[in-house]
Amino acid sequence: MIMTYDWMIYAQNHPPFKKQIEDLIASGNDGELTSRDMHRIKFEAKTQTVVVTPYSKTSDFHRKIIPKKISYRAVLQIINGNWDDLREADIQDV
């Protein structure tokens, strides 16, 4: 099972993690978060995207995390439970 998007679903149910994501996006700065030793999430302010990769090459889930670039808009939509307004351009392979 692919787990690339699990960090956004996790954020829906964990307000402190959701707030970290929202604050990083609102800050206008680059940053990085990790999620449960599964995901490395790099926030790129210039392109307004996050790049999701496995936490490490040796983590238990590294084969289940397919690297993706996701727009800030899509991240905010998803962490707020709105999956219906996604566009094809919002998620790209890395």
N, C-alpha and C positions, 0 to 999 in steps of 0.2 A: 504494500500500500504506500503510495506517495504521501509524504508528510510536509511538503514544501509550505503549505498554507496554514498548518496547524497553529503557528504562533499567533495568527490573527484571530482564530477561533478562541484560543486560550485568552487573548486580551478581552474578548467580549465578556468573559466570566470572571476576570480578575482586574478590578478597577485600578489598582496601583500600577500594573503593567500597562494597561490601556492609557493611563495618564502619562506615563513615561513616553509612550509613542507620540501622543498628541503634543506633549511639551517639546519633544525634539523636532517635530514637524513645524510647530509654531515658532520655534526659536530662530529659524533661518540659518542655522549652523549645521555643519556636517557632524555626524555622530555615529555611535555604534551601540547596539544592544545585543545581548545574547538571551536566548530563551531556552531554559531548562536543559542546558548542555546539548541542545539539538540544532539550534539555528544561530547563525551569525547574521545580524541585520545591520547593514551599513546604510546610513541616511546621507544622501547626496543633495545638498541644498541647491546647488547650481542647476541640476537637472530635475529637481523635485521628484526624485525616485529613491526607492530603497532597493538594495541588492541583497537578496537572500541566498545564503550559501550554508553548507553544513558547518556545524560548530568547529569541527576539525576533521582531518582525513582519517583519524583513528577513532572517532566517536562511534558509538553503537549504531547510530542512525544515518551515517554519512551517505549510504547508498540510497536512502529513502528521500533525501533532500535534493531536488533538482534545482540547480541555480536559476533564479529568475530575477528580473528587474521589474518592479511594480511601481506605478505612479503613486505619488502621495494621495491623489484624489481617490484612487481605488483602495488604498490602505484605510483611509478614513471611512469610506463607504462600508468596507467589510467589517472593521472593528465596531461599527455601529449597527451591524446586522442587515445592511442593505446590499444584497448580492445581485439585485435586479438591474442596477444602473451601471454595470461594468461594460467597458468598451474593449474591443479587441486590442487596441493600441495600449491599453492600461497594463498589460502583462506581456513581457517579452522574455525569450530565452537569453541566457547570458552565454 
